[in-house]
Amino acid sequence: MIKSLLFISVAPVIIVAIYIYLRDKYEKEPFLNLLMALFTGILIVFPVAFIENLLTSFYIGTETLFKAGYNAFFVASLSEEGFKYLAFILFFWKNKNFNEKFDGIVYAVYISLGFAAIENIFYVFRGGYDVGIVRALTAVPAHALFGTVMGYHLGFAKFYPERRKKQLMLAFLIPFIWHGFYDFFLIGQKQILLILFIPLIIFFWIDGFHKLKEQSEASVFRNDGFPAK
């Protein structure tokens, strides 16, 4: 049973990781770098858990939508997306292999997947197979899509210095907002929020895949706009 739960926990992470790897059409990232990104995502679980517990203890109030918003945006999203962003800047921003815009997506998604793997194991071992199936279709892809948006803007920040300040801000702000609304619609436990959750997920998928497609196709060109040899 433990092996089965572990498999259903990590299988969606592996599938998404392979998909992103294959979308890197021009110059694949070194395997060790990808492992490092995954491991970095795993490591940030520990400070994130500490900070989330700390932030949760600050709120003393009733079970309201305000509390749901606080937990969604300032407990979960702020800490998780903040540490993913920090991990990218510290370990991959100046990496010599970050030499095309799509690499930003690759590293940001792999950091997100490392985090998602540990989070998924925790929830699936507590909730069982049904939780694993639901999270395979929602939470794991959502983390990957948040990473896609973060990496998309970090790629522009890296190779377009004139846009750097704005793109660095968007690289954190948009995943933070996306993640916050994702959690808020679930934590709020209101029927209208759960109904709105479906179109929200559809929007995430459409926008995320659009950014993937754009940068993946652009990766066959050098950053000066000329075809790669």
Secondary structure, DSSP 8 states (H G I E B T S, - for coil): -HHHHHHHHHHHHHHHHHHHHHH--SS---HHHHHHHHHHHHHTHHHHHHHHHHHHHH--S-S-HHHHHIIIIIIIIHHHHHHHHHHHHHHTTT-TT--SHHHHHHHHHHHHHHHHHHHHHHHHHHH-HHHHHHHHHTHHHHHHHHHHHHHHHHHHHHH-GGGHHHHHHHHHHHHHHHHHHHHHHHHT--HHHHHHHHHHHHHHHHHHHHHHHHHHHHTTB-TTSSB--
